[in-house]
Amino acid sequence: MLKQNLNCLIVTCVVLVLVYSGGFGTRPYSQIMASPPSLLSEPAPNAGGQRAVSVLGQALPAPTPGPGFSTESRTPVAARLWLPVVTGMPPRADGIGLDGMYKLTPNTGVWANFRWIYNWTTVDAGFGDWPGYRPMIWSDRLDWYGGPGGIQWFATQHPGRLWLFLNEPERVTQANLPPAYAAQVVASHRDLVKGADTTATWACCGVWVDGNVGIPWLNDYLDAGGPVGDVWHIHLYAPNDCDPAGSLQLIGNFETWAATRGVTRPIVITEFGCLFPGSTQRACDYMTGVIPVLRSDSLVTGWAWWSSSTGPYPLFDDQGTPTGAGQCYLSSSGQ
């Protein structure tokens, strides 16, 4: 989510020493973990006036979808990912990562522009009832979500979602999970979600698909028995910032790698964009150079700009009005 290591003038690295004794036990490498303050300062999904913790773990009946919900859970994965998820509200663009003031505050006016949304976490109030919302389990920690019961509760209440597992586990400033350990974590996340909702699908692992760190991490993850989801979710940042050709080369390299390893799956790009500031036209040129090619790629089933309101090219201002970059994204990313 936050690119501390690439933009340290904007974001200060926060490293917390955590004594983690639940769920998966002690980490094999270290008990030092870098965690985003925006997550650590959030209430658990069942706190702050939301549904009572006492319901966690109870066997709750799956709700009947109401008006406006799609029937996406009844269709194959590859087809489901392309469906507009809110009937009567044609989206103008594909996906968006919601952060800053939009991370935890519902804003359907902004959401309606997009086919799907996510916010690097799993929260219920307002978000869970939006059919285009994709929940995420950011790392190995479950206490941010009210423990395993919080995840089970959300999956039961909101069936048929595509779950996103992990965020840049190869990077010390992000989820920071060694591959062999991540293989255990992801298997546990999968079993937790699928045990509560058999119609759920899931994607892993939010890795930068560069050849120096990301692909070697994925190789080690697979070699350790790491499970392969219904979908890959990846981050796409060019070696030379804001370079369309570099980004497209990376997605091609990733698809070749997946085919070689026998793990080809549909792909959702949960982060892409430009990491360093410049002119608005710079970002617009990048979008128009990348998005049409992504749209034509039969394996790429979605993409989300980084991000809604932080980074050098946010898509919206505090009033929900598209910025210059936002206008370019909405005009170039539509289906």
C-alpha positions as CSV (number, residue, x, y, z in Angstrom):
1,M,0.0,0.0,0.0
2,L,2.4,2.7,1.2
3,K,5.7,2.9,-0.6
4,Q,7.9,4.0,2.3
5,N,11.0,2.6,0.8
6,L,10.6,4.6,-2.4
7,N,9.2,7.9,-1.2
8,C,10.7,8.4,2.3
9,L,10.2,12.2,2.0
10,I,6.4,11.6,2.2
11,V,6.1,8.5,4.5
12,T,8.2,7.7,7.5
13,C,9.1,4.0,8.0
14,V,7.4,2.6,11.0
15,V,9.0,-0.6,12.5
16,L,7.2,-2.1,15.5
17,V,8.6,-4.9,17.6
18,L,5.7,-7.3,18.0
19,V,5.6,-10.3,20.3
20,Y,3.2,-12.4,18.2
21,S,2.0,-15.5,20.0
22,G,-1.4,-16.3,18.4
23,G,-2.6,-18.0,15.3
24,F,0.6,-19.1,13.6
25,G,3.1,-19.0,16.5
26,T,6.5,-17.4,16.5
27,R,8.0,-16.3,13.2
28,P,11.0,-18.3,12.1
29,Y,13.2,-15.3,11.2
30,S,12.4,-12.5,13.5
31,Q,9.7,-11.0,15.7
32,I,10.3,-7.5,14.1
33,M,7.7,-6.6,11.7
34,A,7.0,-3.4,9.7
35,S,3.4,-2.5,10.0
36,P,1.5,0.4,8.4
37,P,0.3,2.8,11.1
38,S,-3.0,3.3,9.2
39,L,-3.9,-0.4,9.9
40,L,-2.5,-0.5,13.4
41,S,-4.6,2.5,14.4
42,E,-7.8,1.1,13.0
43,P,-10.4,-0.5,15.2
44,A,-11.0,-4.1,14.7
45,P,-13.9,-4.8,12.3
46,N,-16.3,-5.5,15.1
47,A,-15.4,-2.5,17.3
48,G,-16.6,1.1,17.3
49,G,-20.3,0.6,17.2
50,Q,-20.3,-2.2,14.6
51,R,-21.8,-5.6,15.1
52,A,-21.2,-7.1,18.5
53,V,-18.2,-9.4,19.1
54,S,-20.5,-11.9,20.7
55,V,-21.7,-13.0,17.3
56,L,-18.2,-14.1,16.3
57,G,-17.9,-17.8,15.6
58,Q,-21.6,-18.5,15.6
59,A,-23.1,-20.4,12.7
60,L,-25.0,-17.7,10.8
61,P,-27.1,-18.4,7.8
62,A,-25.9,-16.9,4.5
63,P,-28.0,-13.8,3.6
64,T,-30.1,-13.7,0.5
65,P,-28.7,-11.1,-1.9
66,G,-31.0,-8.1,-2.2
67,P,-31.7,-5.7,-5.2
68,G,-28.5,-4.5,-6.9
69,F,-26.5,-7.6,-6.1
70,S,-25.1,-9.6,-9.0
71,T,-25.2,-13.4,-9.3
72,E,-21.4,-13.5,-9.7
73,S,-20.9,-16.3,-7.2
74,R,-22.7,-18.7,-9.6
75,T,-20.4,-18.1,-12.5
76,P,-16.8,-19.4,-13.3
77,V,-14.0,-17.3,-11.8
78,A,-12.7,-15.9,-15.1
79,A,-16.2,-14.8,-16.2
80,R,-17.1,-13.5,-12.7
81,L,-14.2,-11.1,-12.6
82,W,-15.4,-9.2,-15.6
83,L,-19.1,-8.8,-14.5
84,P,-20.2,-5.3,-13.5
85,V,-21.1,-6.0,-9.9
86,V,-23.8,-3.3,-9.3
87,T,-26.7,-3.4,-11.7
88,G,-28.0,-0.1,-13.1
89,M,-24.7,1.7,-12.2
90,P,-22.3,1.2,-15.1
91,P,-18.7,1.9,-13.8
92,R,-16.5,4.3,-15.5
93,A,-13.2,2.5,-14.6
94,D,-12.0,-0.8,-13.4
95,G,-10.6,-0.8,-9.9
96,I,-9.2,1.5,-7.2
97,G,-7.3,1.2,-3.9
98,L,-9.0,3.3,-1.3
99,D,-6.7,4.9,1.3
100,G,-6.4,8.2,3.2
101,M,-9.8,9.7,4.0
102,Y,-11.5,7.1,1.8
103,K,-9.9,4.0,3.5
104,L,-12.6,3.5,6.2
105,T,-15.3,6.1,5.3
106,P,-18.0,4.8,2.9
107,N,-18.4,7.0,-0.1
108,T,-20.7,5.5,-2.7
109,G,-20.4,8.5,-4.9
110,V,-16.7,7.7,-5.4
111,W,-17.3,3.9,-5.4
112,A,-19.9,4.0,-8.2
113,N,-17.1,5.0,-10.7
114,F,-15.5,1.6,-10.3
115,R,-16.2,-2.0,-11.1
116,W,-14.5,-3.0,-7.8
117,I,-12.8,-1.5,-4.8
118,Y,-10.6,-2.5,-2.0
119,N,-8.9,-0.8,1.0
120,W,-6.0,-3.1,2.0
121,T,-8.1,-4.5,4.9
122,T,-11.5,-6.1,5.7
123,V,-14.1,-3.9,7.2
124,D,-17.9,-4.4,7.3
125,A,-19.7,-1.2,8.0
126,G,-20.7,0.3,4.6
127,F,-18.0,-1.6,2.7
128,G,-19.3,-5.2,3.2
129,D,-22.7,-4.5,1.7
130,W,-21.1,-3.0,-1.5
131,P,-20.9,-5.9,-4.0
132,G,-17.8,-4.6,-5.6
133,Y,-15.8,-4.7,-2.4
134,R,-12.9,-7.1,-2.2
135,P,-11.7,-7.9,1.3
136,M,-8.0,-8.3,2.1
137,I,-6.0,-10.2,4.8
138,W,-2.9,-8.0,4.7
139,S,-0.4,-10.2,6.5
140,D,-0.3,-13.0,9.1
141,R,-2.1,-10.9,11.7
142,L,-5.7,-11.6,12.3
143,D,-6.2,-9.4,15.4
144,W,-6.8,-6.4,13.1
145,Y,-10.0,-8.1,12.0
146,G,-11.3,-9.3,15.3
147,G,-9.4,-12.6,15.1
148,P,-10.3,-15.6,13.0
149,G,-13.9,-15.3,14.1
150,G,-14.0,-11.8,12.5
151,I,-12.9,-13.2,9.1
152,Q,-15.4,-16.1,9.4
153,W,-18.2,-13.7,10.2
154,F,-17.5,-11.5,7.2
155,A,-17.2,-14.4,4.9
156,T,-20.5,-15.8,6.1
157,Q,-22.3,-12.5,5.9
158,H,-20.9,-11.6,2.4
159,P,-20.5,-14.8,0.4
160,G,-19.0,-15.2,-3.0
161,R,-16.3,-12.5,-2.6
162,L,-12.8,-12.6,-4.1
163,W,-10.4,-12.4,-1.1
164,L,-7.0,-10.8,-1.5
165,F,-4.2,-12.4,0.6
166,L,-1.0,-10.5,1.6
167,N,0.5,-7.2,0.6
168,E,4.1,-7.2,-0.6
169,P,5.3,-10.0,1.7
170,E,8.7,-9.8,0.1
171,R,9.3,-6.3,1.4
172,V,10.4,-5.4,4.9
173,T,8.3,-2.3,5.0
174,Q,5.2,-4.2,4.1
175,A,3.8,-7.6,5.1
176,N,7.4,-8.9,5.4
177,L,6.9,-12.7,5.5
178,P,9.6,-15.2,4.5
179,P,8.3,-17.4,1.7
180,A,8.2,-20.7,3.6
181,Y,6.3,-19.1,6.4
182,A,4.0,-17.3,4.0
183,A,3.1,-20.7,2.5
184,Q,1.7,-21.7,5.9
185,V,0.0,-18.4,6.4
186,V,-1.8,-18.5,3.0
187,A,-2.9,-22.1,3.5
188,S,-4.4,-21.1,6.9
189,H,-6.1,-18.0,5.4
190,R,-7.6,-20.1,2.6
191,D,-8.9,-22.7,5.0
192,L,-10.4,-20.0,7.3
193,V,-12.3,-18.2,4.5
194,K,-13.3,-21.3,2.5
195,G,-14.4,-23.0,5.7
196,A,-16.9,-20.2,6.3
197,D,-17.9,-19.7,2.6
198,T,-17.4,-22.4,0.0
199,T,-18.3,-19.9,-2.8
200,A,-15.5,-17.6,-1.9
201,T,-12.5,-17.3,-4.2
202,W,-9.1,-16.1,-3.3
203,A,-6.0,-14.5,-4.7
204,C,-2.4,-14.3,-3.6
205,C,0.2,-12.7,-3.0
206,G,0.4,-9.0,-3.7
207,V,4.1,-9.2,-4.8
208,W,5.9,-6.7,-7.0
209,V,6.6,-8.8,-10.0
210,D,10.2,-7.7,-10.6
211,G,12.9,-10.1,-11.4
212,N,15.2,-9.2,-8.5
213,V,13.0,-9.8,-5.5
214,G,9.4,-10.6,-6.3
215,I,9.8,-13.5,-8.7
216,P,12.5,-15.2,-6.6
217,W,10.2,-14.8,-3.6
218,L,7.4,-16.5,-5.5
219,N,9.7,-19.3,-6.5
220,D,10.6,-19.9,-2.9
221,Y,7.0,-19.7,-1.9
222,L,6.0,-22.4,-4.5
223,D,9.0,-24.6,-3.6
224,A,7.8,-24.5,0.0
225,G,4.4,-25.8,-1.0
226,G,2.6,-22.5,-1.0
227,P,-0.9,-22.9,-2.4
228,V,-1.9,-21.2,-5.7
229,G,-5.2,-19.4,-5.5
230,D,-8.0,-19.0,-8.0
231,V,-6.3,-15.8,-9.1
232,W,-2.9,-14.1,-8.8
233,H,-3.0,-10.6,-7.4
234,I,0.2,-8.7,-8.1
235,H,1.7,-5.2,-8.0
236,L,3.0,-3.7,-11.2
237,Y,5.6,-0.9,-11.0
238,A,8.1,-0.3,-13.8
239,P,11.8,-0.5,-13.1
240,N,12.0,3.0,-14.6
241,D,9.2,4.8,-12.9
242,C,6.1,5.6,-14.9
243,D,7.4,3.8,-18.0
244,P,4.6,2.0,-19.9
245,A,6.9,-0.3,-21.8
246,G,8.6,-1.4,-18.6
247,S,5.3,-2.2,-16.9
248,L,4.1,-4.2,-19.9
249,Q,7.4,-6.1,-20.0
250,L,6.9,-7.1,-16.3
251,I,3.4,-8.4,-16.9
252,G,4.7,-10.4,-19.9
253,N,7.5,-11.8,-17.8
254,F,5.1,-12.8,-15.1
255,E,2.8,-14.6,-17.4
256,T,5.8,-16.5,-18.9
257,W,7.0,-17.4,-15.4
258,A,3.6,-18.6,-14.4
259,A,3.3,-20.8,-17.5
260,T,6.8,-22.2,-16.9
261,R,5.9,-23.1,-13.3
262,G,2.5,-24.5,-14.4
263,V,0.6,-22.0,-12.3
264,T,-1.2,-19.9,-14.9
265,R,-4.2,-18.2,-13.4
266,P,-6.3,-15.1,-14.1
267,I,-4.4,-12.0,-12.9
268,V,-5.7,-9.0,-10.9
269,I,-3.3,-6.1,-10.6
270,T,-4.1,-4.7,-7.2
271,E,-1.5,-1.8,-7.5
272,F,0.0,0.0,-10.4
273,G,0.9,3.5,-11.1
274,C,3.7,6.1,-10.8
275,L,5.7,6.4,-7.6
276,F,7.4,9.7,-8.0
277,P,5.9,13.1,-8.6
278,G,5.8,14.9,-11.9
279,S,3.3,16.5,-14.2
280,T,-0.2,15.3,-14.4
281,Q,0.4,14.6,-18.1
282,R,3.1,12.2,-17.1
283,A,0.6,10.0,-15.2
284,C,-2.0,10.3,-18.0
285,D,0.5,9.2,-20.6
286,Y,1.4,6.2,-18.5
287,M,-2.3,5.3,-18.1
288,T,-3.0,5.5,-21.8
289,G,0.1,3.5,-22.6
290,V,-0.7,0.7,-20.2
291,I,-4.5,0.3,-19.7
292,P,-5.5,-0.6,-23.3
293,V,-2.9,-3.3,-23.3
294,L,-4.1,-4.7,-20.0
295,R,-7.7,-4.7,-21.3
296,S,-6.6,-6.7,-24.3
297,D,-4.7,-9.3,-22.3
298,S,-6.8,-12.4,-21.8
299,L,-5.3,-13.2,-18.5
300,V,-5.6,-9.8,-16.9
301,T,-9.0,-9.5,-15.3
302,G,-8.7,-6.2,-13.4
303,W,-6.4,-3.4,-12.3
304,A,-6.5,-0.8,-9.5
305,W,-4.6,2.5,-9.5
306,W,-2.4,3.4,-6.5
307,S,-4.3,5.2,-5.2
308,S,-7.5,7.2,-4.3
309,S,-6.0,10.0,-2.2
310,T,-2.3,9.5,-1.4
311,G,0.8,9.0,-3.5
312,P,2.0,11.5,-6.1
313,Y,-1.1,11.1,-8.4
314,P,-4.3,10.7,-6.2
315,L,-7.5,10.2,-8.2
316,F,-9.8,12.3,-5.9
317,D,-9.6,15.4,-3.7
318,D,-11.1,15.6,-0.3
319,Q,-14.5,16.6,-1.7
320,G,-14.6,13.5,-4.0
321,T,-13.9,15.4,-7.1
322,P,-11.6,13.7,-9.6
323,T,-8.2,15.3,-9.9
324,G,-6.4,15.7,-13.2
325,A,-5.0,12.2,-12.9
326,G,-8.4,10.9,-11.8
327,Q,-10.1,12.3,-14.9
328,C,-7.5,10.5,-17.1
329,Y,-8.0,7.3,-15.2
330,L,-11.8,7.4,-15.5
331,S,-11.7,8.2,-19.2
332,S,-9.0,5.6,-20.1
333,S,-9.9,2.7,-17.8
334,G,-13.6,2.1,-18.6
335,Q,-14.7,-1.2,-20.0
